[in-house]
Amino acid sequence: MARYYIETYGCTANRGESRAIERRLRDGGHRPVDAPEAADAIVLNTCTVVETTENNMLRRAMELQDAGDLIVTGCMALAQETAFAESDVEAAVVGWDEVPEAVSNGECPTVTPDTEPILDGAIGILPLARGCMSDCSYCITKHATGRIDSPNVATNVERARDLIDAGAHEIRITGQDTGVYGLDQGERWLPELLREICAIEGDFRVRLGMANPWGIHPVREEMAKLMADCPELYNFIHIPVQSGSDDVLEDMRRQHTVKEFCEIVDTFDRVLDEWTLATDFVVGFPTESEADHQQSVELLETVRPETINVTRFSKRPGTDAAEMKGLGGTIKKERSRDLSERKERIVGDVHEALLGSTREVLAVEPGTGDSIQAYDDAYHRIVVPDDAAAGVDIGDRVEVEITDHNTFYAFGEPV
């Protein structure tokens, strides 16, 4: 797990967002430090109320980027996400809810302290199991969580039903690696679990959390068909590839090949008319050569995921990768910038293609100000802006026309 430092500017709401981020980071086993120089990850939660504030945010970001891996979030990140890159700030610019994933260094997520369900507004968080079956050379999470211990399908279905009965309109299924659910019992239970949750009576959607490629590959046909047949299940899957080089993947002990990752993508492309692929890249792994990096570039440009997390490798104490001779910081920054710039263009193209389309969305949670965050069938994040959100309540299904976009999401006006 990582050492993190959070610096917050702006209003009470922004400070509340920082507290929520910190709670999720602590629950994930990450540790706070008192100074940016001592941190693996630095989080700058920004304000953008006036021009002077914007200039101060850019100046502070420039200072912090020299101390370590910088993650910029908050109002300026949401409203003016390109301003940091235009000012040559080396940072991952993300939304508030994306910060814990950006801090993870490619490790398994641990966003809840246990496997108890949580109702957060209209969102039900259902951790299906704790632990994983992987042994990645750079990941410290496995030391905290151990091997997966899977509750049976009936138990998790009952937990999902309780969340829906309590008012959840979206069930987010989480875990260190959802794809290996049941493997500790010699079974692959994920498709069965999703099918039974989707059969629960009620008005809700289901989003599947992170699943490593090696767990999904054997059930890729069944998973894609489930998404096609079950309207409750978002056509979305988060499959972290981490590198486009098989040599690096082997050194990472990732248990999948680039070919297997691409076979998963090809299967979903063939079965589904529209879906969203989220994936992760770790750049600057100690054994990553320039040729390896170019293979990651080629994979990114070929597959063109709609959600992309780019993280610079950092050493975690007690892991095998921490003993490897690392690459220089300049190399990691250059490779990170390369993938991040390509990411912005690819994600921008995705949102540009949505312009003018009309789609049904589920209103899930409040956005900034009076806006509403909603998601369509393929889990595109679509914000209904303040001036159009009147009369739209959390849990409503609304037809919207996509009118604009930025790097993070599209904007939709009710029709």
LUMNU-971386 format. One record per residue (C-alpha): residue number from 1; z, x, y. Coordinates in steps of 0.2 Angstrom, whole numbers, always signed. Example, Ala and Ser with C-alpha at 12.3 -4.5 7.8 and 13.67 -1.06 7.14 Angstrom:
<sevexs>
1 +39 +62 -22
2 +36 +68 -5
</sevexs>
This chain:
<sevexs>
1 +0 +0 +0
2 -3 +5 +18
3 +8 +10 +33
4 +3 -1 +47
5 +6 -2 +66
6 +3 -18 +77
7 +1 -18 +95
8 +0 -35 +104
9 -6 -41 +121
10 -7 -58 +129
11 +1 -75 +127
12 +14 -82 +116
13 +1 -88 +104
14 -6 -71 +101
15 +12 -64 +98
16 +13 -78 +85
17 -3 -73 +77
18 +4 -55 +76
19 +20 -61 +67
20 +9 -71 +55
21 -1 -55 +51
22 +14 -45 +49
23 +22 -57 +37
24 +6 -57 +26
25 +6 -38 +27
26 +24 -36 +22
27 +22 -49 +8
28 +7 -38 +2
29 +19 -23 +1
30 +12 -14 +16
31 +25 -5 +27
32 +27 -5 +46
33 +29 +11 +56
34 +35 +13 +74
35 +20 +24 +80
36 +1 +23 +78
37 +1 +42 +73
38 +11 +38 +58
39 +0 +23 +52
40 -14 +22 +39
41 -20 +7 +49
42 -18 +2 +67
43 -20 -16 +72
44 -24 -20 +91
45 -21 -39 +94
46 -31 -41 +110
47 -31 -52 +126
48 -46 -56 +136
49 -40 -67 +150
50 -47 -58 +165
51 -59 -43 +167
52 -45 -31 +171
53 -37 -36 +154
54 -53 -33 +145
55 -55 -15 +153
56 -37 -12 +148
57 -40 -17 +130
58 -56 -6 +129
59 -46 +9 +136
60 -31 +6 +124
61 -43 +4 +109
62 -51 +21 +114
63 -34 +29 +114
64 -29 +21 +97
65 -45 +26 +88
66 -40 +44 +89
67 -24 +41 +80
68 -31 +33 +64
69 -41 +19 +57
70 -41 +5 +70
71 -43 -14 +67
72 -46 -24 +82
73 -42 -43 +82
74 -37 -57 +94
75 -45 -66 +108
76 -57 -52 +114
77 -62 -48 +96
78 -67 -66 +94
79 -75 -69 +111
80 -83 -52 +115
81 -84 -43 +98
82 -99 -32 +103
83 -89 -25 +118
84 -80 -12 +107
85 -95 -5 +99
86 -105 -5 +116
87 -90 +6 +122
88 -91 +18 +107
89 -75 +12 +100
90 -73 +16 +81
91 -65 +0 +75
92 -66 -14 +62
93 -67 -30 +73
94 -61 -45 +64
95 -53 -62 +65
96 -34 -64 +64
97 -35 -70 +46
98 -46 -55 +40
99 -33 -42 +46
100 -24 -41 +29
101 -40 -38 +20
102 -45 -25 +32
103 -29 -15 +30
104 -31 -15 +11
105 -41 +1 +9
106 -51 -8 -5
107 -35 -11 -15
108 -31 -27 -24
109 -24 -40 -12
110 -6 -45 -13
111 -5 -58 +0
112 +10 -68 -7
113 +27 -61 -13
114 +26 -70 -29
115 +16 -83 -38
116 +23 -99 -30
117 +11 -110 -21
118 +11 -112 -2
119 +6 -126 +9
120 +0 -119 +26
121 -5 -134 +36
122 -20 -142 +27
123 -23 -126 +16
124 -14 -124 -1
125 -13 -106 -7
126 -12 -105 -25
127 -9 -88 -33
128 -15 -90 -51
129 -7 -74 -57
130 +2 -58 -52
131 -5 -41 -57
132 -22 -35 -62
133 -31 -27 -77
134 -39 -12 -67
135 -34 +6 -65
136 -43 +11 -49
137 -39 +29 -44
138 -36 +25 -26
139 -25 +9 -28
140 -7 +9 -26
141 -5 -10 -28
142 -5 -9 -47
143 +11 +1 -46
144 +20 -13 -37
145 +12 -28 -47
146 +8 -21 -64
147 -3 -29 -77
148 -8 -47 -75
149 +4 -60 -82
150 -6 -76 -83
151 +3 -93 -82
152 -7 -105 -93
153 -21 -117 -86
154 -10 -132 -87
155 +3 -124 -76
156 -9 -119 -62
157 -18 -136 -63
158 -1 -145 -60
159 +2 -133 -45
160 -14 -137 -38
161 -11 -156 -40
162 +6 -154 -31
163 -3 -145 -16
164 -16 -159 -15
165 -2 -173 -16
166 +7 -164 -2
167 -8 -165 +9
168 -19 -150 +6
169 -37 -152 +9
170 -42 -135 +4
171 -35 -125 -11
172 -37 -106 -9
173 -35 -98 -26
174 -29 -81 -24
175 -23 -66 -35
176 -25 -47 -36
177 -40 -51 -47
178 -44 -69 -50
179 -59 -64 -62
180 -47 -57 -76
181 -36 -73 -76
182 -31 -75 -95
183 -37 -58 -101
184 -19 -53 -105
185 -20 -67 -118
186 -37 -62 -124
187 -46 -76 -115
188 -56 -79 -99
189 -48 -94 -91
190 -55 -94 -74
191 -70 -106 -77
192 -58 -118 -86
193 -45 -118 -72
194 -58 -121 -59
195 -66 -135 -69
196 -49 -144 -71
197 -44 -142 -53
198 -60 -149 -47
199 -57 -164 -58
200 -41 -169 -49
201 -42 -185 -39
202 -42 -182 -20
203 -53 -177 -6
204 -52 -158 -6
205 -62 -142 -8
206 -58 -126 -18
207 -61 -108 -13
208 -60 -94 -25
209 -52 -78 -20
210 -56 -60 -24
211 -63 -56 -41
212 -69 -39 -47
213 -86 -37 -54
214 -81 -32 -71
215 -71 -48 -73
216 -85 -60 -67
217 -100 -52 -75
218 -97 -59 -93
219 -95 -77 -86
220 -107 -76 -72
221 -119 -89 -79
222 -104 -101 -81
223 -97 -98 -64
224 -114 -101 -55
225 -117 -117 -65
226 -99 -123 -60
227 -103 -121 -42
228 -119 -130 -44
229 -111 -144 -53
230 -94 -146 -44
231 -95 -152 -26
232 -77 -148 -24
233 -80 -129 -27
234 -87 -119 -12
235 -102 -109 -16
236 -93 -93 -12
237 -87 -78 -21
238 -79 -62 -15
239 -84 -48 -27
240 -80 -30 -20
241 -93 -18 -25
242 -85 -3 -15
243 -99 +9 -17
244 -118 +9 -21
245 -116 +25 -31
246 -112 +24 -50
247 -105 +42 -49
248 -93 +36 -35
249 -88 +20 -45
250 -84 +31 -60
251 -73 +42 -50
252 -65 +27 -42
253 -63 +20 -60
254 -70 +3 -55
255 -75 -3 -72
256 -92 -9 -66
257 -109 -2 -62
258 -121 -6 -48
259 -133 -14 -60
260 -119 -26 -66
261 -115 -31 -48
262 -133 -34 -45
263 -135 -45 -61
264 -120 -56 -54
265 -129 -58 -37
266 -146 -61 -46
267 -138 -75 -57
268 -130 -84 -42
269 -147 -82 -32
270 -156 -90 -47
271 -144 -105 -50
272 -139 -109 -32
273 -150 -114 -17
274 -137 -108 -5
275 -121 -98 -7
276 -111 -84 +2
277 -107 -67 -6
278 -93 -57 +1
279 -91 -39 -4
280 -82 -23 +1
281 -87 -5 +4
282 -75 +9 +4
283 -83 +24 +13
284 -78 +42 +13
285 -71 +43 -5
286 -67 +61 -8
287 -82 +63 -20
288 -94 +53 -10
289 -109 +64 -5
290 -122 +60 +8
291 -134 +54 -6
292 -120 +43 -13
293 -118 +35 +5
294 -137 +32 +6
295 -136 +23 -11
296 -122 +12 -3
297 -134 +9 +12
298 -148 +4 +0
299 -137 -8 -9
300 -131 -16 +7
301 -149 -18 +14
302 -155 -25 -3
303 -142 -37 -7
304 -138 -42 +11
305 -120 -50 +8
306 -115 -63 +21
307 -97 -57 +23
308 -95 -38 +22
309 -79 -28 +24
310 -81 -9 +27
311 -65 +2 +25
312 -63 +21 +28
313 -55 +28 +13
314 -37 +34 +16
315 -25 +42 +3
316 -11 +32 -4
317 +4 +42 -11
318 +5 +43 -30
319 -13 +39 -33
320 -25 +50 -42
321 -37 +50 -28
322 -23 +57 -16
323 -24 +73 -26
324 -43 +75 -22
325 -49 +86 -8
326 -54 +73 +5
327 -69 +72 +17
328 -67 +76 +35
329 -63 +62 +47
330 -79 +64 +57
331 -90 +61 +41
332 -80 +46 +37
333 -82 +39 +54
334 -100 +42 +54
335 -103 +34 +38
336 -91 +19 +43
337 -101 +17 +59
338 -117 +17 +49
339 -112 +3 +37
340 -103 -7 +51
341 -118 -7 +62
342 -129 -13 +48
343 -116 -26 +44
344 -116 -33 +61
345 -135 -35 +60
346 -135 -43 +43
347 -121 -55 +47
348 -130 -59 +64
349 -146 -63 +54
350 -136 -75 +43
351 -129 -85 +57
352 -146 -84 +67
353 -154 -93 +52
354 -141 -107 +53
355 -146 -112 +71
356 -153 -129 +72
357 -148 -135 +55
358 -137 -150 +52
359 -123 -149 +38
360 -107 -157 +33
361 -92 -147 +36
362 -73 -149 +31
363 -61 -147 +46
364 -48 -135 +39
365 -37 -127 +53
366 -35 -126 +71
367 -45 -112 +81
368 -42 -104 +97
369 -38 -117 +111
370 -42 -134 +106
371 -56 -129 +94
372 -57 -133 +76
373 -62 -121 +61
374 -72 -129 +48
375 -82 -124 +32
376 -99 -130 +25
377 -103 -130 +6
378 -107 -112 +6
379 -91 -107 +15
380 -99 -102 +32
381 -86 -103 +45
382 -91 -115 +58
383 -81 -118 +74
384 -81 -134 +83
385 -78 -129 +101
386 -65 -136 +113
387 -76 -148 +122
388 -83 -155 +106
389 -67 -156 +95
390 -60 -172 +102
391 -59 -185 +89
392 -60 -172 +75
393 -44 -170 +64
394 -39 -158 +51
395 -46 -164 +34
396 -61 -173 +42
397 -78 -171 +35
398 -90 -170 +49
399 -109 -168 +52
400 -113 -154 +64
401 -128 -146 +71
402 -127 -127 +73
403 -130 -123 +91
404 -124 -105 +93
405 -116 -90 +84
406 -107 -73 +85
407 -103 -60 +73
408 -89 -69 +65
409 -94 -87 +64
410 -107 -101 +70
411 -103 -115 +82
412 -107 -133 +77
413 -108 -149 +88
414 -104 -165 +79
415 -119 -177 +78
</sevexs>
